[in-house]
Amino acid sequence: MHRAIRKVRRLLVLLALLLSPAFAPADAPPANDAAREAGEAARAAIVRGPTSITLKDQAVLALPEHFGFIPRKEAAALMDAMGNRVGDRFLGLIVPLQGGSRAGRWFVSVDFDPAGYVKDDDARHWDADKLLTSLRDGTEAANEERQKRGIPPIAVTRWIEPPAYDAASHQLIWSAEAKLKNGNDPDPTINYNTYVLGREGYLELNLVTSASAVEGDKAAARELLSAVQFNSGKRYGDFNSSTDKVAAYGLAALVAGVAAKKLGLLAILAATLVKFAKVIAIGAAGGFAALGRWWKSRTGRAT
């Protein structure tokens, strides 16, 4: 089994226990003491909805019932204990709790990127087919570097949901399917990306799930996105062109380029890379998105 997948297996044990002991795989290896302590701390720190979650000095998340929020300190400590790192933009992790209509095997990472005011003019003119081509080309260009790092090559195959922008709420949603380029990958892991723009940057809530479950699970991502409100003075409409920083890219770049730069590669999506803290890699070559792949492997499919 790939080294990254072994790391993901250990991480899965801890995250599964946050939700329900029934989710914890019986054949998973035990976590080390540091990881176990970090997992217990994360579980103890879970903030259960309904409640309000402060997202820096920028916004408030009205966390619905049956959702849990793991604050940054504990979530980051958990990742660090597993040999993974998150960046300064990472704010925390949202998980489904038992008993809710959104229950499932998914996770949402929450990040704030202080990129500045992102102009949304290009949303009126973008071409979904061309954006998909950009995703494919960028992913293919990154495969050589990916393989040097021991990461299997991938290929973007289709839109799960073409980019859609709501100019009234300043919300962007998009998702593409990326499969392993070589080998069997019948139910790939999916990153369902949602954003809301503000005056000084944007919040991203990224749901990680599988292709077979995304149609049902994306309702959770949409519900959470609609529950985010920027504070007065931080809203998109509060922008002051004479004083405020303008982002170096437009809205289409959030689909076609920015995520790749965060990774330090050319790829946008990676089934074996974490989309956690703005697509920062877990360990040397694995990721949070691979979590779902390992889950599925327990049902008899090869990783």
N, C-alpha and C positions, 0 to 999 in steps of 0.2 A: 504493500500500500504506500502511496506517495507520502513523503514526510509531512507535507502541509496538511494532508487529510488526517494524519494521526494527531496533529495539533488541534485540528477542528473537532476531532472526536472528543478530546478532553474538554474543550470549550463547550461542546454540546451538553456534556453531562451537567455542568454547572448551570447553564442557561435553562436546561430542561427542568432542573429542580426548582428554578425560580417560578416556573409555571405550575408544575404538578409532578409529584414523584412518578406518576403513571407515564409521563413523557420520557423519563430517563431510560435509555437503552440498557437492557440487562447485560449485554456483552461488552459494554464500553469499558475501557481501562480506567482504573481509579485515578483521580487527580492527585497531584502532589499537595503537600500541606499548605503551601502558599496559595495555590489556586483554590483549594477547598475553603480556606479562610476568606479569600476574596469573594468567592461565590456566596458564602454565608452572609458576608457583609452586604453584598449587593441585594440579596433576598431580604435582609432586614431593613434595607434602605428604600425598598420599593414604596413609592407614593401611589396610593390607590385612588382611582377616580370614583365619584365625581369630585374634582377639585381643580384649583387653578395652579398652573405651573409657570413660574417666571422664567423667561428665556432671555438671560442677560438683562441689559437695560433696554431691550428692543421690543419685546412682545410678551404676550401671555397666551398660554395654551389652556383652553378649558377642557381638561382631560375628562373624557366621558367615563361613565360607570363601566366596570369590567375591563378597563385598561389600566396598566401599571406603568409608571415612569421610574426608571433607575437613574438617579442623578449622576452628573458627570463624574464626581469624585469616585464613587463606588464602581460605576461602569468602567471608567478608565483603569482603576486599580485591578479590576477583574481581567481586563484585556492584558495589562502589563504582567500580571501573574502568569498568564499563559504564553508570555514571550511576544506579545503583540503591543503595538503602540497606537495611540490616537493623537490627533493634532489639537491645537488650541481652538479650532473651530467646532470641535465636537462638544455637544451640549448634554447628551444623554441618550438613553435607549428606551423605547416603548415596547411593551410586551402585552399580549392578550392574557387576561385572567380567566379562570374557570367561571362558567355560568353565563358568559356573555354571548350575544348573537354573533360577535365577530371572532369567537374563539377559533383557533387554528394554529398551524405551525408556521408562524411568520414573525418577523421582527421589524421594527422601524428605528432607524438611526436618525437623530436630529442634529443638524449642524447650522451654524450661522456663518456666512461668508461676508466679511466687511469689504466687499469689492467696490462699494459705492453705488450710486444710482445707475441701474441697468436700463438703458433706453429700450423701449419695447416696440419701436417703429417697425423693425424688420418682421415682426410677427404677422403683419398684414400682407407680406409678400413672399413668405417662405414657401418652399416647395418640399413637401414631405418625402417625395421620391429622391430628390437631390440630397436631403439630409440623411436619408437612409444609406445612400451611396457613400456619403462622407464617413458615416459610421463604419461601413464595411471596409472602405479603403484604409481608414486609420487603424482599424483592428488588424487587418492583414499586414500592414506595415510594421506593427508592433510585435508580430509573432516571432520574428527572429530573436529580438531582445527577450521576449517572454521565455523562449526555449532555453536561452543562455542561463536564465534564472531558475530553470527547472520547472517552469509553468507550462502546462500543455497548451498548444495553439488552439485558438477558437475562431469561430466565424459567426458574424451577425447574419441572421437568416431572414428576419421579418420584423415588422412592427407588431408588438403586442397591443400598443395603443399609439397611434401617430401623435406627434406633438400638437397640443391644443392649448391655446392661451386665452384666458378670460380677461379682457381689458378692464372690466369694471372692478373685479376683485384682485387683479394683478397676480393671478395664479397660473402656473404652467404645469402641465402634466405630460409625461411621455414615458414610453417603455418599449424596449426592443428585446428580441430574443437572441441570445448568444449561445451557441452550442459548441461542444468540443469538436474541433475540426477533424480529428482522427479518433475513431473508436465509437462505441455505442453511447448515445446520450439521448434516450427517448423522452425524458422529462426534465429539461434543463432548468437550472435556477434562474429566476427572473428578478431584476431590480426594477421596481415600479417607482419612478421618480416623480416627486411632487415638490413644487416650489411656490413660495409667495414672496413677492418683491417688496422691499421697503426703501426708505429714503437713503440709508447708509449701506445697503447690501441686501442679501436675501437669505431667507430661511429655507432649508431643504429638509424634507421628511421623506426618507427613502425606505420603502418597504421591500424586504427580501422574502421571496416565496418561490414557488415552482410554477412551471408553465401550466400544469394540470390544475393548479389551485388558484391561479391569479385572478380569474374572473370573479371568484367569490371573495378572495382576500382583498382585492383592490378597493372594495367598499370601505374597509377599515382605513386605508390610506386617505381616501376622499373625506371620510368623516373627520379624521384628525386634521387634515388640511383646512377644512372649513371651521375648525375649532381654534385656529390661530388668528390672533388679532395683534397687529402692531400697535404700540403705544402712541398716544397723541404726541406729535412732534417727530415721530419716527416713521410715519406712514409714507407711502409712495407719493401721495398727493401733497405732502409737506415739503417736497423738494424745493430748494432755493438755488436757482441756476447761478447766482452771483457768488455764492459761498460754498456750495456743496461739491464734494468729489463725485465725478462721473466715472463709472466703470470703463475699463479699456476695451470692453466688448459689449455687443448687444445680446438680445435675448436668444437668438439662434445659436450663439456660441455655447449657451448652457446645454444645448443638445449636441452640437457638432464639434466642440473643441475644448471647452474649459475643463471638463472632467479629465480629459487626457493629460492636460498640463499638470493637474494636481497629482496625477499618478507618476509623472515624470516619464511617461511613455506616450506613444501616439494613440493607443487604444482608448476607446470610450467605455466599453463594457467588457467584463471578464467574469466568466462563470466561476473561476477559481481565485478571484481577487476580492478583497473586502470592499464593499461600498459603505464603509464605516469611517466616520470622520473624513468625509469628502474623498472617498475611494483610496484611503491609505492602506497599504498592504499589511495583512496580518502575517507576522513571522517573515520568513524568507521568501515564501512563494505560495501562500495560501490565502484564504479570505473568508469573511463572514458569509459571502454568497455561497461558498462551498458547503456551508452548514446544511442547507437543504439537500444538497447532493448526497451528503453522507447519510442524512435521514432516509432518503429514498433507497440508499444502498442496503439498508437494514431489511428492506422488504424483498431482497433477493437480486437487485440489480447491481451490476459491477460499478465501482466508483470509477 
